[in-house]
Amino acid sequence: TNGKTLVIKPLAPNTKSNRWKAHEGLILKVAWSLNNGQIVSGGEDCRYKVWDTYGRQMYCSQLHEYPITSLSWSPSGELFAVGAFNTLRLCDKIGWSHSLEKLNTGSIYSTAWSSDGIQLAGACANGLVLLAHLIERRLEWQNLELVQTSRKSVTVKDVSSEAIDKLEYPERVIQMALGYNHLVIATSAQCHVYSTSNFNTPIIFELKEGSVNLILLSEKHFLLVERSSMSLYSYEGRLLVSPRWISIHTESLNPNHITLSPDTIAVRDQADDKVIQLYEIGTEGATPPLSHSAGVSEIALSRLSSSNERMLAFVDRNRDMFLVKLPVRAATQRKIEKLGVMVQSLCWNNALNILSAMQDTALTVWYYPAVLFID
């Protein structure tokens, strides 16, 4: 920072710096997420702002009572913490506030997240250390609603029958995923797999590392992404495969850069953001990667169980969305078609090959996106 200005200086010699006026007052704190690439800044003007790496403002907060004295991103890049005088705020990556705690700590000078992104520590002006734990996370799937009620307990409610199941664990809950008639919960030591028809008898197995960063579900299996590895399991708890790529580091993997279907795993390369690595489940494994002309910011595989209709949608740094049919063994035979522009986010339907996206300021739905590949 330089007064009211943010500066991004490339490490390469003789390269021009990117600088812009970020605040009306002196900038006190800056945090840069390793996972999503976004920057959050806070200053004496009593506001925090979210930026991309080009200096484009993505969010500006309302005026706070006191200057912003601490900022820190969670390891996943999905949340960040904002500290000020007697105040701790939890925000998502877009900038929206999810929780506000009024404390008696004085100014919070610094905050730091645990490696699993569940606990937060803060250094306070009154000489004490603040410890906080993330709770009240919510998931929904069909008629089920899941709420984490405490560090070690989760409540599942069937909204149609009003039936409630309370699930308790010996260790703290780290990650949760709900879908495809299954619930998967990872604690700091074990993974619990439930069928949504019976929450009394889960399948339990020990985790390799005890720090799960992400859980992805598909119709037949689920993927656990841990600190230094990723593993594909069946819903019976059997390990199927542990795919590896030299250029993929799971401890800093953005959730938007990995996607799972019943027969394929796709991951955006971390060494080259123009490359998407592909892994076919149940075959010889990795297939030739997919290359694009610009950096890729988000990827998503279609969820339909039929592999003959598998498609990969991705958004590049220009916010253009493209579609490619899979599987194609030879990279030269892959046909990439442009589907939309100004796309902020995308999502496939779980049961059909229907694609939806937030396009500029509108929700757009493609009921048959595969028509792109028909002459």
N, C-alpha and C positions, 0 to 999 in steps of 0.2 A: 504494500500500500504506500501511497504518497499523499498524505493529507486527506483530501476528499476523493482521491483518484485511486482506482484499482489498476494494477499493471500486471500483465502476463508477459514474462520475458522468456523466450525460447532459449533452450540450452545450446542450440547450434550457434556458432559464431557468425557475426555479421548478419543477423536476422532481426528484423524490425519487431519491436515490442508492440503489444496490443494494450492500449490504455484508454480509459474512459472515466468520466466523472460519475461516481456511484452514489454519493451522499451529499447532503447539504452541510453536514458537520464532519468533524474528524472521524475517520474510520478507525474503530477500536479493535474489531475482531473480523477475521476471515477464515472460512473453512471450505476446503475443496474435496469433494467426494471422489474417491478412487474408483468407485463402481459406476456411478451414473454421469460423472464428469461435470456435474453442476457445482456452482460456487454460491455460497451464502455469505453475506457481509452484514455487519451491524456497526452502528456508530453513535456519536453524540447527538445526532438528530432524532434519536429514540425510535428508529425504524430498523427492521431487517429486510433485506432484499435477496431474491434468488436470481442468479444469472446463468447463462450458458457460457461456453468458453469463447464465444465470439463477442461477448459483451452485451448480448441482448437480454433485457430485463424480462424475467418470466413471472415475477411476483414482487409486490411491494406491500409491506404490512401497514396496518393502521398505526397511528402515533401512540407510542407507549408512554407511561409515566416517567420512566427513567431511561438513561442510555443503555444500550446493549453491551454487556461486558463479557459474555462468553457465547461461543457457537461450536457445535460439533456434530458431524454426521455419524449416523449408525453405520456399522460395517456393510450392511446390505445396500445403503444409499436410499432406502425407502423413507427414512425418518431423520430429522435433526432436532437437537435440543437448543433452546435459546435461554440464556441466563441474563438476569438484570437484578436490580436492587430488590431483595425479598421476593423474587419472581422466578419461576421455572416454567417454561412452556415447551410442549411437544408438538412438532409440526410434521406433516408429510412432505415429500420431495417437491410437491407443487407449491407449498408455502402455507396451506391451510392449517389452522391451529386445531389440534385434537384434544389437548388437555392444558389447563392452566392451574398451577399450584401457587398459592400465596403463602410464603414461608416467613420465618423470622431469622434469617441468616445473614442479613446485609447483602452486599453485592456478591454474586457468584462469579468468581474470577476465571474459572476454568472448569470444563466438563470433559469426561472421557467415558466411552462405552466399553463394555466387556466384549470379548471376541465374538460371542454369540448374538450380540445386539439386543439382549434382554435386560441388562442391568446398566445403570448410569451412576457415575460418581462425580461429585462436584466439590471444588475447593471454595470455601466461603470466607467472607470478610471477618466473621466472628471467630475464626480460628478452628471451626469444625469442618468435618468432611460429610457431605450430603450423599446418602445412598438411596437410589430409587430403583423400582422394578416395574417393568412394563406389564400391565394387565388390561383386562377388558377388550382384548382383541376379539373380533367377531368374524365368523364365517357363515355363509348360507348356501344351502343346496336343496333344491326342490322344497319339501315341507319341513326341513330341518334347519334349526338355528343353533350355532355353537358360540358360546361365550366363555372366555377364560376369566374366571371369577377371582382367582388368587394366584399366587406364584406356583402352587402345586395342585390346582384343581380346575376342572372344566365342567361346564353345564351344557347338556344337549337337550333342546326342547323341540318336540314335534308339534308344530303350530296347528295341525289339523285335529289332533287328538288331545292336545294339552299335556301329553305325557312328558315327564322330565327325568333325565338320568344325570346324576352327578358322578363324575369320574375324578378320582383322587390318585396322586402319584407320590412316591417317596422322594423324588428329586424334582427340581423346578422344570416347568414346561418351556421348551425352547422354540419348537416349530410345530405347526398344525396344518393339515390339509384335509378337505372334505369334498367328496365327489365320487361318482361311479359306484354308488352303494357301499362306499368304504370311508372310514375315518382313520387317518394316520397321524399319530402324535409322537413327537420325538422329545424326550427329556435329556438331561445332561449325561445319562448313562444308557438308556434303553429306547427302543422303538416299539410302540404299541399299535397294532393293526386291528381295527374293529370292522365287523360287518354292520351296516346300519340297521339290520334286522335284529341284532343282538349285541348290546353293549356290555354284557356281563362276562363274556369269555373272549378276551382279546388274545391274539397271537403276539408274543413278546420275544424279542431277541436283543442281544447286546450290541451296542454300537461300536464301530472300530475306533473312533476318535472321541466321541462324546461331544462334538460341536457341529451340529447340523445347521447349515446356512439356508437351505432351501429344500422343499419337498414338492415334486411334480407328480401328478397322478395321470394315468391313462386308463383305458378300459380293462387292460389285462395285467398291468404291473405299475410300479411306481419307482421314482428315481430319488435317491437321497444324495444331496450334494453336501459333503463335509469339508473340513478345512483344507485337506490336501488330496481328496479323492472324491469320485462319484461312483455310486453303486446302484444297479438296477435289481429290484426285488419283485418276486411275485407276491400276491396278497396272502399267500400261505407262509410268508417269511423266508422263502428260499432265495438265496443269492443267485442271480442269473448271469450277470456280467458286470465288470468294472471297466468301462471304457476310459482310455487315456489318450491325450494328445500332448505333445511336447510343449506346444505354445499355449495351452490352457492351464490357468492357475485358479483352482476352485475357490481359494480364500477371498478372491476379489471378483467373483463372477456376478455380473449384473443379471437379475431375474429376467430382464427383457432380452438377454442375449443367449438364452437357452430355452429349448422347447422340446416336448415329448409327444409322440404319437404311439399307437399300438405297435408299430414296426420300425420306427426311426427316432434317433436322437439328433438334434441339430444344435450346434453351438457356434456363436460368432467368435472368430479367432481373436485372441487378445494381442498377438504380435502384429497382425495386419487386419485392420477393421473392415477391409474390403472382401474378406474371405469368410465363408461359412463352412465349418467342418460338419460332415455327415457321418452317422454310424447306423448301419442297418442291423437291427436286433434279430438274432437267430440265424445269421449268415456268417460270412467270413469277417464281418465287422466293418471297419472304416471303408468308405467309398471315396472316389475323387471329390475334393472339396469344390464348392460353388464359389465362383469369383464374380465380383460386381465392379463397376467402374467408379463407384463412390463408396465412402464409408457407410457401413450398415449400423443403424441405431436400434432396431427392434426386429425380431423374427417370431414367426408362429406357424406351426404345422397344423394342417387340418386334422380333426379328431376322428373322422369316420373310420370304422374298423377295416374296410376294404383297402388293401395296399394298392390296388390298381387305380384308385382315384385319389391317391395321396398328393397333396399340394403344399408348397411352402410359400407363405406370404412374408415379405420383409419391407421395411421402410428404411430409406437411406438418409443421410445427413441433410439432404435437400428437402426432406419430408415427402418424397415421392414414394408410392407403394408399387411393388412389383410382385408378380406371381410366377412360379415355376413348378412344373409337374415332376413328381418323383415316383419311383426311382428310375434314374437313367445312369447306367454304368459309366458311360463315356462322358466326360465333362463337356466335350465339344458338341454333343448332341442335345444338351439342355437348352431349351427355348425359354427365355425370360421375357415376359410381357409386362408392360406398364399398365396398371389398373387405376391409379388415382394420384392426385396431387394434394399438397397441404394436409397430410395425414398426421394427426397427433398420436393416435392410438388405434390398435386393431384387435379383433377377437373373432375366433371361429366358434360356430355352434358345436355343442358336444355331440349331437346325434346326426346332423346333416352337414353337407359341404356348403354351408351358408356363411358368408363373411360379412362382418360389420366393422365400421371404422368411424372415428371422429374425424371428419374432414372439414377443415377450417372451423366454422361455427355450427356445423350440421352433423347429424348422425346419418350415415349412409349405409344401406344394406344391399349386398349383392346376393341374390337368391341362387344364381348359377354362374359363379365366377369362371368356371371351366370353359365357358363359351369363348373366352379369349384365345383358346388353342384350336378352335374350329375354323377352318378356312371358309 
